[in-house]
Amino acid sequence: MADFVSKLPEIAWEKYKKYVSENPETISQIEATSRVVSYVIAGRFKESQVLSELVYLGSNLLVLLNDTILRQASNLVPKIKQNLSEERLKKLLTVLEYAEVFIEMAADKSFGDTGRWIFIVVIQITKSALRLLLLWKHNGGIKTSPPITPLDRDSVTTKPYKTSTAKEMKDFEEHLDGGSGSDSLTFTLKRSGRVIRRLSAAPPTSFRTWKLPKDSDTEEENEKKKNKNYPPTALSPQRVWAETVYITKPLIHLLSMYTFGTDSWKPWVLSSGLDICSLHMFGDTGDLNATEKYELKRRRFMLLFYILRSPFYDRHAKTKILMTLRILADNVPIIGIFLRPLIAYLPAWQKVYFYLWST
């Protein structure tokens, strides 16, 4: 009996892994529901903002856990195997980035404004140290935020043919006379070399296209999978320093806020200048893989957040943004349902450091 009790957690864990690997769609729905619940909770009652962030953190950690299980079940691993310490650093950094807003809010409720800023500084120092280790020691290249991005469940699902029509088409191709290979489905004209579909390989009328039959995944799907598993691009010294500038920017921003005050323009100008400088130092991004290109595009888009960051927001953007949102909410049907909560939540959002300055 004692042995069974001691093995109970292991048995439950194995059953959970089996359920996740066999039911990724159901798991995705559960994750999405928990995320929606976090949005619904916000602003409903006292301390709801902290509870909302706790639920949101839990949903992100659940996604991370389930993605790990699905990656292992699908043998979806990087082309270059990572060492254990690098993988642990990425997981720790990912969890920290998911938890930073909740930690800040909880610290503010428990220890006041001074305790909140202490936690902010500690978290930013830890994040920068982990990212610098990945960059300089492990040659980690350009890292996304968070470093472990959510998995594309469609690429690893155990039920790739979700609709009955798609399944019917697949069954038709699998049961063609002469096998399922592309050689039996097509033939090549001797004089022109043109590839033609065999009459026996013609699908039902409702499924016919001008494309030749293929054995497995489409080129687009294969490319999508490859991009997800690309090893990091080797960075030139200039790009390494560009990434270093981006990583250390939060620490420089915090130091400038301590030196010049939170209402000063100098931290805002210094931070935006470092962001622009880092992006400029990367130069042409044509040799980067798709994930790295997307990350740099995200960083360019994040420059728009400087409109919402103080003191620019308080002195120039606040009145215009709120007035525009109110006009849209009052005059555009349906959209007001979404904009009015945003208008009410924006002041609270503005006070949380990690909502706007986490990157």
C-alpha atoms as a printed R data frame, in Angstrom:
    type eleno elety resid chain resno       x      y       z
1   ATOM     1    CA   MET     A     1   0.000  0.000   0.000
2   ATOM     2    CA   ALA     A     2   2.813  2.390   0.888
3   ATOM     3    CA   ASP     A     3   4.518  1.641  -2.447
4   ATOM     4    CA   PHE     A     4   1.310  2.375  -4.349
5   ATOM     5    CA   VAL     A     5   0.846  5.709  -2.533
6   ATOM     6    CA   SER     A     6   4.449  6.695  -3.270
7   ATOM     7    CA   LYS     A     7   4.001  5.844  -6.951
8   ATOM     8    CA   LEU     A     8   0.625  7.594  -7.227
9   ATOM     9    CA   PRO     A     9   2.068 10.990  -8.352
10  ATOM    10    CA   GLU     A    10   4.153  9.258 -11.026
11  ATOM    11    CA   ILE     A    11   1.137  7.264 -12.269
12  ATOM    12    CA   ALA     A    12  -1.024 10.416 -12.358
13  ATOM    13    CA   TRP     A    13   1.719 12.294 -14.245
14  ATOM    14    CA   GLU     A    14   2.025  9.531 -16.861
15  ATOM    15    CA   LYS     A    15  -1.743  9.476 -17.355
16  ATOM    16    CA   TYR     A    16  -1.809 13.253 -17.705
17  ATOM    17    CA   LYS     A    17   0.970 13.180 -20.319
18  ATOM    18    CA   LYS     A    18  -0.889 10.499 -22.252
19  ATOM    19    CA   TYR     A    19  -4.122 12.499 -22.156
20  ATOM    20    CA   VAL     A    20  -2.394 15.701 -23.347
21  ATOM    21    CA   SER     A    21  -0.585 13.958 -26.212
22  ATOM    22    CA   GLU     A    22  -3.798 12.247 -27.357
23  ATOM    23    CA   ASN     A    23  -6.161 15.233 -26.912
24  ATOM    24    CA   PRO     A    24  -4.301 18.437 -27.887
25  ATOM    25    CA   GLU     A    25  -7.469 20.153 -29.132
26  ATOM    26    CA   THR     A    26  -9.301 19.622 -25.825
27  ATOM    27    CA   ILE     A    27  -6.264 20.844 -23.900
28  ATOM    28    CA   SER     A    28  -6.102 23.966 -26.093
29  ATOM    29    CA   GLN     A    29  -9.757 24.714 -25.337
30  ATOM    30    CA   ILE     A    30  -9.136 24.398 -21.595
31  ATOM    31    CA   GLU     A    31  -6.147 26.757 -21.848
32  ATOM    32    CA   ALA     A    32  -8.156 29.283 -23.862
33  ATOM    33    CA   THR     A    33 -11.019 29.137 -21.344
34  ATOM    34    CA   SER     A    34  -8.698 29.834 -18.415
35  ATOM    35    CA   ARG     A    35  -7.289 32.818 -20.287
36  ATOM    36    CA   VAL     A    36 -10.774 34.195 -20.975
37  ATOM    37    CA   VAL     A    37 -11.622 33.791 -17.281
38  ATOM    38    CA   SER     A    38  -8.642 35.996 -16.391
39  ATOM    39    CA   TYR     A    39 -10.057 38.772 -18.612
40  ATOM    40    CA   VAL     A    40 -13.569 38.401 -17.178
41  ATOM    41    CA   ILE     A    41 -12.332 38.615 -13.582
42  ATOM    42    CA   ALA     A    42 -10.432 41.889 -14.090
43  ATOM    43    CA   GLY     A    43 -12.190 44.859 -12.505
44  ATOM    44    CA   ARG     A    44 -15.131 42.865 -11.143
45  ATOM    45    CA   PHE     A    45 -14.332 43.197  -7.424
46  ATOM    46    CA   LYS     A    46 -11.657 44.333  -4.984
47  ATOM    47    CA   GLU     A    47  -8.240 42.729  -5.569
48  ATOM    48    CA   SER     A    48  -9.607 41.312  -8.825
49  ATOM    49    CA   GLN     A    49  -6.651 42.658 -10.796
50  ATOM    50    CA   VAL     A    50  -4.171 40.570  -8.802
51  ATOM    51    CA   LEU     A    51  -6.397 37.490  -9.049
52  ATOM    52    CA   SER     A    52  -6.789 38.064 -12.782
53  ATOM    53    CA   GLU     A    53  -3.022 38.110 -13.239
54  ATOM    54    CA   LEU     A    54  -2.682 34.967 -11.108
55  ATOM    55    CA   VAL     A    55  -5.174 33.121 -13.326
56  ATOM    56    CA   TYR     A    56  -3.410 34.451 -16.432
57  ATOM    57    CA   LEU     A    57  -0.062 33.277 -15.045
58  ATOM    58    CA   GLY     A    58  -1.539 29.852 -14.350
59  ATOM    59    CA   SER     A    59  -2.860 29.588 -17.908
60  ATOM    60    CA   ASN     A    60   0.547 30.511 -19.361
61  ATOM    61    CA   LEU     A    61   2.335 27.977 -17.164
62  ATOM    62    CA   LEU     A    62  -0.219 25.347 -18.202
63  ATOM    63    CA   VAL     A    63   0.474 26.121 -21.868
64  ATOM    64    CA   LEU     A    64   4.232 25.849 -21.238
65  ATOM    65    CA   LEU     A    65   3.813 22.488 -19.498
66  ATOM    66    CA   ASN     A    66   1.514 21.058 -22.164
67  ATOM    67    CA   ASP     A    67   3.735 22.320 -24.984
68  ATOM    68    CA   THR     A    68   6.688 20.513 -23.398
69  ATOM    69    CA   ILE     A    69   4.687 17.286 -23.279
70  ATOM    70    CA   LEU     A    70   3.563 17.648 -26.910
71  ATOM    71    CA   ARG     A    71   7.087 18.419 -28.101
72  ATOM    72    CA   GLN     A    72   8.369 15.265 -26.438
73  ATOM    73    CA   ALA     A    73   5.479 13.153 -27.748
74  ATOM    74    CA   SER     A    74   6.003 14.446 -31.299
75  ATOM    75    CA   ASN     A    75   9.814 14.282 -31.189
76  ATOM    76    CA   LEU     A    76   9.823 17.942 -32.171
77  ATOM    77    CA   VAL     A    77  13.340 18.967 -31.135
78  ATOM    78    CA   PRO     A    78  15.764 21.595 -32.475
79  ATOM    79    CA   LYS     A    79  18.196 20.558 -35.194
80  ATOM    80    CA   ILE     A    80  21.039 21.342 -32.796
81  ATOM    81    CA   LYS     A    81  20.402 19.741 -29.404
82  ATOM    82    CA   GLN     A    82  20.646 22.209 -26.540
83  ATOM    83    CA   ASN     A    83  22.619 21.379 -23.438
84  ATOM    84    CA   LEU     A    84  20.706 20.991 -20.212
85  ATOM    85    CA   SER     A    85  21.878 24.249 -18.617
86  ATOM    86    CA   GLU     A    86  20.781 26.311 -21.625
87  ATOM    87    CA   GLU     A    87  17.377 24.654 -21.644
88  ATOM    88    CA   ARG     A    88  16.947 25.341 -17.927
89  ATOM    89    CA   LEU     A    89  17.932 28.975 -18.373
90  ATOM    90    CA   LYS     A    90  15.318 29.395 -21.117
91  ATOM    91    CA   LYS     A    91  12.611 27.774 -19.016
92  ATOM    92    CA   LEU     A    92  13.474 29.904 -15.983
93  ATOM    93    CA   LEU     A    93  13.479 33.070 -18.066
94  ATOM    94    CA   THR     A    94  10.156 32.143 -19.685
95  ATOM    95    CA   VAL     A    95   8.497 31.515 -16.305
96  ATOM    96    CA   LEU     A    96   9.906 34.781 -14.964
97  ATOM    97    CA   GLU     A    97   8.534 36.764 -17.902
98  ATOM    98    CA   TYR     A    98   5.122 35.176 -17.441
99  ATOM    99    CA   ALA     A    99   5.126 35.928 -13.706
100 ATOM   100    CA   GLU     A   100   6.607 39.445 -13.626
101 ATOM   101    CA   VAL     A   101   3.317 41.391 -13.742
102 ATOM   102    CA   PHE     A   102   1.739 39.246 -11.021
103 ATOM   103    CA   ILE     A   103   4.846 39.581  -8.813
104 ATOM   104    CA   GLU     A   104   4.808 43.356  -9.206
105 ATOM   105    CA   MET     A   105   1.122 43.628  -8.312
106 ATOM   106    CA   ALA     A   106   1.426 41.239  -5.370
107 ATOM   107    CA   ALA     A   107   4.482 43.116  -4.074
108 ATOM   108    CA   ASP     A   108   2.630 46.419  -4.326
109 ATOM   109    CA   LYS     A   109  -0.298 45.033  -2.303
110 ATOM   110    CA   SER     A   110   1.969 43.411   0.313
111 ATOM   111    CA   PHE     A   111   4.924 45.782   0.673
112 ATOM   112    CA   GLY     A   112   3.820 49.087  -0.831
113 ATOM   113    CA   ASP     A   113   5.490 51.178  -3.507
114 ATOM   114    CA   THR     A   114   9.037 50.728  -2.156
115 ATOM   115    CA   GLY     A   115   8.722 46.937  -2.081
116 ATOM   116    CA   ARG     A   116   7.249 46.996  -5.570
117 ATOM   117    CA   TRP     A   117  10.270 48.813  -7.005
118 ATOM   118    CA   ILE     A   118  12.660 46.468  -5.207
119 ATOM   119    CA   PHE     A   119  11.002 43.491  -6.876
120 ATOM   120    CA   ILE     A   120  11.029 45.266 -10.243
121 ATOM   121    CA   VAL     A   121  14.780 45.879 -10.005
122 ATOM   122    CA   VAL     A   122  15.509 42.305  -8.867
123 ATOM   123    CA   ILE     A   123  13.437 40.823 -11.705
124 ATOM   124    CA   GLN     A   124  15.036 43.020 -14.366
125 ATOM   125    CA   ILE     A   125  18.551 42.236 -13.113
126 ATOM   126    CA   THR     A   126  17.739 38.509 -13.132
127 ATOM   127    CA   LYS     A   127  16.235 38.640 -16.619
128 ATOM   128    CA   SER     A   128  19.188 40.567 -18.023
129 ATOM   129    CA   ALA     A   129  21.690 38.196 -16.403
130 ATOM   130    CA   LEU     A   130  19.913 35.131 -17.818
131 ATOM   131    CA   ARG     A   131  19.689 36.638 -21.300
132 ATOM   132    CA   LEU     A   132  23.345 37.678 -21.256
133 ATOM   133    CA   LEU     A   133  24.324 34.134 -20.235
134 ATOM   134    CA   LEU     A   134  22.335 32.727 -23.134
135 ATOM   135    CA   LEU     A   135  23.845 35.242 -25.540
136 ATOM   136    CA   TRP     A   136  27.512 35.247 -24.517
137 ATOM   137    CA   LYS     A   137  28.090 31.814 -22.986
138 ATOM   138    CA   HIS     A   138  25.714 29.661 -25.023
139 ATOM   139    CA   ASN     A   139  25.752 31.681 -28.290
140 ATOM   140    CA   GLY     A   140  21.980 31.832 -28.069
141 ATOM   141    CA   GLY     A   141  21.556 34.500 -30.722
142 ATOM   142    CA   ILE     A   142  18.423 36.646 -30.880
143 ATOM   143    CA   LYS     A   143  15.964 35.449 -28.269
144 ATOM   144    CA   THR     A   144  12.223 35.959 -28.459
145 ATOM   145    CA   SER     A   145  10.202 37.253 -25.535
146 ATOM   146    CA   PRO     A   146   9.541 34.844 -23.897
147 ATOM   147    CA   PRO     A   147  12.408 32.591 -25.098
148 ATOM   148    CA   ILE     A   148  10.158 29.510 -25.287
149 ATOM   149    CA   THR     A   149   7.295 30.530 -27.539
150 ATOM   150    CA   PRO     A   150   3.930 28.702 -27.542
151 ATOM   151    CA   LEU     A   151   3.881 25.643 -29.764
152 ATOM   152    CA   ASP     A   152   1.958 25.557 -33.038
153 ATOM   153    CA   ARG     A   153  -0.429 22.780 -32.023
154 ATOM   154    CA   ASP     A   154  -1.618 22.186 -35.617
155 ATOM   155    CA   SER     A   155   1.869 21.044 -36.613
156 ATOM   156    CA   VAL     A   156   1.990 18.282 -33.983
157 ATOM   157    CA   THR     A   157  -1.655 17.317 -33.527
158 ATOM   158    CA   THR     A   158  -2.370 13.628 -33.664
159 ATOM   159    CA   LYS     A   159  -5.574 14.385 -35.606
160 ATOM   160    CA   PRO     A   160  -4.379 16.284 -38.693
161 ATOM   161    CA   TYR     A   161  -7.548 15.746 -40.716
162 ATOM   162    CA   LYS     A   162 -10.160 17.540 -38.680
163 ATOM   163    CA   THR     A   163 -13.005 17.693 -41.203
164 ATOM   164    CA   SER     A   164 -14.866 14.843 -42.819
165 ATOM   165    CA   THR     A   165 -14.250 16.203 -46.333
166 ATOM   166    CA   ALA     A   166 -10.494 16.376 -45.768
167 ATOM   167    CA   LYS     A   167 -10.534 12.850 -44.373
168 ATOM   168    CA   GLU     A   168 -12.527 11.625 -47.355
169 ATOM   169    CA   MET     A   169  -9.981 13.169 -49.714
170 ATOM   170    CA   LYS     A   170  -7.134 11.548 -47.829
171 ATOM   171    CA   ASP     A   171  -8.822  8.143 -47.884
172 ATOM   172    CA   PHE     A   172  -9.390  8.508 -51.620
173 ATOM   173    CA   GLU     A   173  -5.692  9.141 -52.288
174 ATOM   174    CA   GLU     A   174  -4.599  6.321 -49.990
175 ATOM   175    CA   HIS     A   175  -6.795  3.747 -51.756
176 ATOM   176    CA   LEU     A   176  -5.887  4.579 -55.340
177 ATOM   177    CA   ASP     A   177  -4.803  1.670 -57.481
178 ATOM   178    CA   GLY     A   178  -1.042  1.432 -57.731
179 ATOM   179    CA   GLY     A   179  -0.237  2.682 -54.229
180 ATOM   180    CA   SER     A   180  -0.012  6.101 -52.630
181 ATOM   181    CA   GLY     A   181   3.337  7.220 -54.024
182 ATOM   182    CA   SER     A   182   3.487 10.247 -56.288
183 ATOM   183    CA   ASP     A   183   4.923  8.071 -59.130
184 ATOM   184    CA   SER     A   184   1.649  6.117 -59.341
185 ATOM   185    CA   LEU     A   185  -0.512  9.252 -59.260
186 ATOM   186    CA   THR     A   186   1.203 11.081 -62.137
187 ATOM   187    CA   PHE     A   187   3.183 10.445 -65.308
188 ATOM   188    CA   THR     A   188   5.603 12.550 -67.363
189 ATOM   189    CA   LEU     A   189   5.134 13.290 -71.072
190 ATOM   190    CA   LYS     A   190   8.162 12.110 -73.014
191 ATOM   191    CA   ARG     A   191   8.562 15.058 -75.424
192 ATOM   192    CA   SER     A   192   7.626 18.018 -73.242
193 ATOM   193    CA   GLY     A   193   8.532 16.592 -69.839
194 ATOM   194    CA   ARG     A   194   5.268 17.898 -68.426
195 ATOM   195    CA   VAL     A   195   3.875 16.093 -65.354
196 ATOM   196    CA   ILE     A   196   0.224 15.023 -65.727
197 ATOM   197    CA   ARG     A   197  -2.174 13.497 -63.205
198 ATOM   198    CA   ARG     A   198  -3.373  9.996 -64.130
199 ATOM   199    CA   LEU     A   199  -7.095  9.562 -64.842
200 ATOM   200    CA   SER     A   200  -7.255  6.939 -62.117
201 ATOM   201    CA   ALA     A   201  -5.916  9.547 -59.679
202 ATOM   202    CA   ALA     A   202  -8.634 12.111 -60.402
203 ATOM   203    CA   PRO     A   203 -10.411 12.962 -57.128
204 ATOM   204    CA   PRO     A   204 -14.157 13.567 -56.781
205 ATOM   205    CA   THR     A   205 -15.409 16.655 -58.617
206 ATOM   206    CA   SER     A   206 -15.885 18.697 -55.446
207 ATOM   207    CA   PHE     A   207 -12.232 18.137 -54.500
208 ATOM   208    CA   ARG     A   208 -10.563 18.756 -57.846
209 ATOM   209    CA   THR     A   209  -7.836 21.397 -58.110
210 ATOM   210    CA   TRP     A   210  -5.106 22.229 -60.618
211 ATOM   211    CA   LYS     A   211  -2.422 21.106 -58.184
212 ATOM   212    CA   LEU     A   212  -0.578 17.799 -58.530
213 ATOM   213    CA   PRO     A   213  -1.078 15.228 -55.738
214 ATOM   214    CA   LYS     A   214   1.549 15.126 -52.997
215 ATOM   215    CA   ASP     A   215   2.636 12.340 -50.721
216 ATOM   216    CA   SER     A   216   2.596 14.161 -47.420
217 ATOM   217    CA   ASP     A   217   2.686 17.686 -46.041
218 ATOM   218    CA   THR     A   218   2.603 20.671 -48.361
219 ATOM   219    CA   GLU     A   219   5.739 22.716 -48.930
220 ATOM   220    CA   GLU     A   220   4.251 25.531 -46.895
221 ATOM   221    CA   GLU     A   221   3.653 23.239 -43.919
222 ATOM   222    CA   ASN     A   222   7.141 21.763 -44.167
223 ATOM   223    CA   GLU     A   223   8.660 25.226 -44.285
224 ATOM   224    CA   LYS     A   224   6.578 26.250 -41.282
225 ATOM   225    CA   LYS     A   225   7.879 23.300 -39.285
226 ATOM   226    CA   LYS     A   226  11.461 23.992 -40.328
227 ATOM   227    CA   ASN     A   227  11.237 27.607 -39.265
228 ATOM   228    CA   LYS     A   228  10.029 26.564 -35.829
229 ATOM   229    CA   ASN     A   229  13.086 24.335 -35.370
230 ATOM   230    CA   TYR     A   230  15.841 26.497 -36.799
231 ATOM   231    CA   PRO     A   231  18.949 26.797 -34.633
232 ATOM   232    CA   PRO     A   232  19.900 30.385 -33.740
233 ATOM   233    CA   THR     A   233  21.783 32.289 -36.405
234 ATOM   234    CA   ALA     A   234  25.444 32.919 -35.614
235 ATOM   235    CA   LEU     A   235  25.705 36.637 -34.891
236 ATOM   236    CA   SER     A   236  28.503 38.940 -35.959
237 ATOM   237    CA   PRO     A   237  30.265 40.940 -33.189
238 ATOM   238    CA   GLN     A   238  28.190 44.009 -34.097
239 ATOM   239    CA   ARG     A   239  24.941 42.059 -33.788
240 ATOM   240    CA   VAL     A   240  26.059 40.550 -30.491
241 ATOM   241    CA   TRP     A   241  26.538 44.063 -29.161
242 ATOM   242    CA   ALA     A   242  23.183 45.098 -30.649
243 ATOM   243    CA   GLU     A   243  21.481 42.310 -28.696
244 ATOM   244    CA   THR     A   244  23.503 43.260 -25.601
245 ATOM   245    CA   VAL     A   245  22.230 46.844 -25.868
246 ATOM   246    CA   TYR     A   246  18.663 45.545 -26.070
247 ATOM   247    CA   ILE     A   247  19.142 43.220 -23.081
248 ATOM   248    CA   THR     A   248  20.716 45.854 -20.823
249 ATOM   249    CA   LYS     A   249  18.300 48.628 -21.826
250 ATOM   250    CA   PRO     A   250  15.839 47.953 -18.931
251 ATOM   251    CA   LEU     A   251  18.644 48.273 -16.379
252 ATOM   252    CA   ILE     A   252  19.833 51.538 -17.913
253 ATOM   253    CA   HIS     A   253  16.251 52.797 -17.931
254 ATOM   254    CA   LEU     A   254  15.761 51.946 -14.251
255 ATOM   255    CA   LEU     A   255  19.055 53.595 -13.320
256 ATOM   256    CA   SER     A   256  18.113 56.747 -15.231
257 ATOM   257    CA   MET     A   257  14.690 56.800 -13.520
258 ATOM   258    CA   TYR     A   258  16.423 56.587 -10.136
259 ATOM   259    CA   THR     A   259  18.860 59.353 -11.132
260 ATOM   260    CA   PHE     A   260  16.525 61.811 -12.871
261 ATOM   261    CA   GLY     A   261  13.104 60.861 -11.445
262 ATOM   262    CA   THR     A   262  10.100 59.062 -12.891
263 ATOM   263    CA   ASP     A   263   8.616 62.258 -14.358
264 ATOM   264    CA   SER     A   264  11.754 63.223 -16.282
265 ATOM   265    CA   TRP     A   265  11.997 62.990 -20.058
266 ATOM   266    CA   LYS     A   266  15.570 61.680 -19.882
267 ATOM   267    CA   PRO     A   267  14.716 58.004 -19.097
268 ATOM   268    CA   TRP     A   268  12.105 57.999 -21.890
269 ATOM   269    CA   VAL     A   269  14.504 59.501 -24.437
270 ATOM   270    CA   LEU     A   270  17.398 57.261 -23.338
271 ATOM   271    CA   SER     A   271  15.329 54.078 -23.532
272 ATOM   272    CA   SER     A   272  13.829 54.883 -26.946
273 ATOM   273    CA   GLY     A   273  17.275 55.839 -28.247
274 ATOM   274    CA   LEU     A   274  18.746 52.501 -27.117
275 ATOM   275    CA   ASP     A   275  15.889 50.601 -28.779
276 ATOM   276    CA   ILE     A   276  16.395 52.418 -32.078
277 ATOM   277    CA   CYS     A   277  20.182 52.047 -31.845
278 ATOM   278    CA   SER     A   278  19.899 48.294 -31.244
279 ATOM   279    CA   LEU     A   279  17.597 47.786 -34.231
280 ATOM   280    CA   HIS     A   280  19.874 49.877 -36.453
281 ATOM   281    CA   MET     A   281  22.948 47.861 -35.442
282 ATOM   282    CA   PHE     A   282  21.340 44.610 -36.652
283 ATOM   283    CA   GLY     A   283  21.423 45.933 -40.211
284 ATOM   284    CA   ASP     A   284  20.014 43.813 -43.040
285 ATOM   285    CA   THR     A   285  18.062 40.855 -41.611
286 ATOM   286    CA   GLY     A   286  17.907 38.773 -44.793
287 ATOM   287    CA   ASP     A   287  20.186 36.045 -43.397
288 ATOM   288    CA   LEU     A   288  18.167 35.531 -40.197
289 ATOM   289    CA   ASN     A   289  15.664 32.711 -39.784
290 ATOM   290    CA   ALA     A   290  11.901 33.351 -39.693
291 ATOM   291    CA   THR     A   291  11.630 33.349 -35.902
292 ATOM   292    CA   GLU     A   292  14.411 35.929 -35.528
293 ATOM   293    CA   LYS     A   293  12.939 38.133 -38.255
294 ATOM   294    CA   TYR     A   294   9.577 38.022 -36.484
295 ATOM   295    CA   GLU     A   295  11.211 38.993 -33.185
296 ATOM   296    CA   LEU     A   296  12.872 42.051 -34.729
297 ATOM   297    CA   LYS     A   297   9.560 43.035 -36.343
298 ATOM   298    CA   ARG     A   298   7.935 42.733 -32.904
299 ATOM   299    CA   ARG     A   299  10.595 45.017 -31.431
300 ATOM   300    CA   ARG     A   300   9.947 47.605 -34.140
301 ATOM   301    CA   PHE     A   301   6.237 47.427 -33.409
302 ATOM   302    CA   MET     A   302   6.932 47.847 -29.684
303 ATOM   303    CA   LEU     A   303   8.368 51.283 -30.458
304 ATOM   304    CA   LEU     A   304   4.725 52.397 -30.732
305 ATOM   305    CA   PHE     A   305   4.395 51.678 -27.013
306 ATOM   306    CA   TYR     A   306   6.445 54.794 -26.314
307 ATOM   307    CA   ILE     A   307   3.231 56.706 -27.053
308 ATOM   308    CA   LEU     A   308   1.694 54.986 -24.005
309 ATOM   309    CA   ARG     A   309   4.752 55.331 -21.785
310 ATOM   310    CA   SER     A   310   5.116 58.210 -19.377
311 ATOM   311    CA   PRO     A   311   5.846 61.086 -19.506
312 ATOM   312    CA   PHE     A   312   4.816 61.234 -23.195
313 ATOM   313    CA   TYR     A   313   1.452 59.614 -22.443
314 ATOM   314    CA   ASP     A   314   0.656 61.879 -19.491
315 ATOM   315    CA   ARG     A   315   1.606 65.125 -21.235
316 ATOM   316    CA   HIS     A   316   0.629 64.560 -24.871
317 ATOM   317    CA   ALA     A   317  -1.190 61.295 -25.679
318 ATOM   318    CA   LYS     A   318  -3.577 60.620 -22.786
319 ATOM   319    CA   THR     A   319  -6.305 63.149 -23.612
320 ATOM   320    CA   LYS     A   320  -6.291 62.408 -27.345
321 ATOM   321    CA   ILE     A   321  -6.308 58.625 -26.923
322 ATOM   322    CA   LEU     A   322  -9.123 58.603 -24.361
323 ATOM   323    CA   MET     A   323 -11.195 61.070 -26.405
324 ATOM   324    CA   THR     A   324 -10.800 58.937 -29.548
325 ATOM   325    CA   LEU     A   325 -11.744 55.749 -27.702
326 ATOM   326    CA   ARG     A   326 -14.840 57.403 -26.168
327 ATOM   327    CA   ILE     A   327 -16.006 58.708 -29.570
328 ATOM   328    CA   LEU     A   328 -15.637 55.235 -31.094
329 ATOM   329    CA   ALA     A   329 -17.345 53.577 -28.124
330 ATOM   330    CA   ASP     A   330 -20.325 55.974 -28.256
331 ATOM   331    CA   ASN     A   331 -20.834 56.041 -32.031
332 ATOM   332    CA   VAL     A   332 -19.747 52.690 -33.449
333 ATOM   333    CA   PRO     A   333 -22.161 49.812 -32.741
334 ATOM   334    CA   ILE     A   334 -20.846 46.753 -30.871
335 ATOM   335    CA   ILE     A   335 -17.282 48.106 -30.621
336 ATOM   336    CA   GLY     A   336 -18.228 49.968 -27.443
337 ATOM   337    CA   ILE     A   337 -18.563 46.622 -25.645
338 ATOM   338    CA   PHE     A   338 -14.819 46.148 -26.063
339 ATOM   339    CA   LEU     A   339 -13.631 49.747 -25.772
340 ATOM   340    CA   ARG     A   340 -15.402 50.787 -22.564
341 ATOM   341    CA   PRO     A   341 -13.593 48.178 -20.410
342 ATOM   342    CA   LEU     A   342 -10.354 49.266 -22.081
343 ATOM   343    CA   ILE     A   343 -11.029 52.910 -21.202
344 ATOM   344    CA   ALA     A   344 -11.728 51.950 -17.587
345 ATOM   345    CA   TYR     A   345  -8.697 49.660 -17.362
346 ATOM   346    CA   LEU     A   346  -6.168 51.936 -19.079
347 ATOM   347    CA   PRO     A   347  -5.310 54.048 -15.965
348 ATOM   348    CA   ALA     A   348  -4.583 50.884 -13.942
349 ATOM   349    CA   TRP     A   349  -2.623 49.437 -16.861
350 ATOM   350    CA   GLN     A   350  -0.545 52.609 -16.991
351 ATOM   351    CA   LYS     A   351   0.557 52.239 -13.363
352 ATOM   352    CA   VAL     A   352   2.022 48.741 -13.794
353 ATOM   353    CA   TYR     A   353   5.666 48.935 -14.823
354 ATOM   354    CA   PHE     A   354   5.892 45.528 -16.494
355 ATOM   355    CA   TYR     A   355   2.848 46.123 -18.691
356 ATOM   356    CA   LEU     A   356   4.717 48.809 -20.607
357 ATOM   357    CA   TRP     A   357   8.411 48.501 -19.801
358 ATOM   358    CA   SER     A   358   8.991 44.743 -19.666
359 ATOM   359    CA   THR     A   359  10.958 44.768 -22.957
